[in-house]
Amino acid sequence: MRMTRGRPSANDHKVFEGILWILRSGARWQDLPEEFPSPVTCWRRLWDWRTTGLAHRLLHDRLTEGLAIASKDLCVSVLSYFDPFDVCSG
């Protein structure tokens, strides 16, 4: 059995919702409400997901399903946060 140290890993779904809250609100990371994991956790997870390409896939899937963000302008803005050369394609 592998032993781990530190805090248990934050729930990916809650982290993703925290990232979406920041992107929607335009707030600073330090202003993230307490209902989400810590701002540092969300920022680090975003960085990890961005470097692996997972952040772009998650946001693209969320946008195309129309679950959270409906505005085309916001779609371009959010995705360009992860890849400035990308645009929403429908």
C-alpha positions as CSV (number, residue, x, y, z in Angstrom):
1,M,0.0,0.0,0.0
2,R,1.4,3.4,-1.0
3,M,1.5,6.0,1.8
4,T,0.8,9.6,0.9
5,R,1.5,12.8,2.9
6,G,-0.3,16.0,3.2
7,R,-3.9,16.8,2.4
8,P,-6.2,14.6,0.4
9,S,-6.5,15.6,-3.2
10,A,-9.2,18.2,-4.0
11,N,-12.2,17.0,-5.9
12,D,-11.6,17.6,-9.6
13,H,-15.2,18.6,-10.3
14,K,-15.1,21.3,-7.5
15,V,-11.7,22.5,-8.8
16,F,-13.1,22.8,-12.3
17,E,-16.2,24.7,-11.0
18,G,-13.8,27.1,-9.1
19,I,-11.8,27.7,-12.3
20,L,-15.0,28.4,-14.2
21,W,-16.1,30.8,-11.5
22,I,-12.9,32.8,-11.8
23,L,-13.2,32.9,-15.6
24,R,-16.8,34.0,-15.5
25,S,-16.4,36.6,-12.8
26,G,-13.1,38.0,-13.8
27,A,-12.2,38.0,-10.1
28,R,-8.8,37.5,-8.6
29,W,-7.8,34.0,-7.5
30,Q,-7.7,35.2,-3.9
31,D,-11.4,36.2,-4.2
32,L,-12.5,32.6,-4.9
33,P,-15.4,31.8,-2.6
34,E,-14.8,29.3,0.2
35,E,-17.3,26.8,-1.4
36,F,-14.5,25.9,-3.8
37,P,-11.0,24.4,-3.1
38,S,-8.3,26.9,-2.2
39,P,-7.3,29.4,-4.9
40,V,-3.8,28.0,-5.0
41,T,-5.2,24.4,-5.5
42,C,-7.4,25.6,-8.4
43,W,-4.6,27.7,-10.0
44,R,-2.1,24.8,-9.8
45,R,-4.6,22.3,-11.1
46,L,-5.4,24.7,-14.0
47,W,-1.7,25.0,-14.8
48,D,-1.3,21.2,-14.7
49,W,-4.4,20.7,-16.9
50,R,-3.3,23.4,-19.3
51,T,0.1,21.9,-19.8
52,T,-1.4,18.5,-20.6
53,G,-4.1,19.9,-22.8
54,L,-6.9,18.7,-20.5
55,A,-8.1,22.2,-19.6
56,H,-8.8,23.0,-23.2
57,R,-10.7,19.7,-23.7
58,L,-12.7,20.2,-20.6
59,L,-13.7,23.7,-21.5
60,H,-14.4,22.8,-25.1
61,D,-16.7,20.0,-24.0
62,R,-18.4,22.2,-21.5
63,L,-18.9,25.0,-24.0
64,T,-20.2,22.8,-26.8
65,E,-22.7,21.1,-24.5
66,G,-23.9,24.6,-23.5
67,L,-24.0,23.7,-19.8
68,A,-22.3,26.8,-18.4
69,I,-21.3,29.4,-21.0
70,A,-23.6,30.3,-23.9
71,S,-21.9,33.5,-25.2
72,K,-19.7,33.1,-28.3
73,D,-17.6,36.0,-27.2
74,L,-17.0,34.5,-23.9
75,C,-16.2,31.2,-25.6
76,V,-13.4,32.8,-27.6
77,S,-12.2,34.6,-24.5
78,V,-12.1,31.5,-22.3
79,L,-10.4,29.3,-24.8
80,S,-7.9,32.0,-25.7
81,Y,-6.9,32.0,-22.0
82,F,-5.6,28.5,-22.6
83,D,-4.4,28.9,-26.2
84,P,-4.3,32.4,-27.7
85,F,-4.2,31.0,-31.3
86,D,-7.4,29.0,-30.9
87,V,-10.9,30.1,-31.6
88,C,-14.2,28.4,-31.0
89,S,-15.3,26.4,-33.9
90,G,-19.0,26.0,-33.3
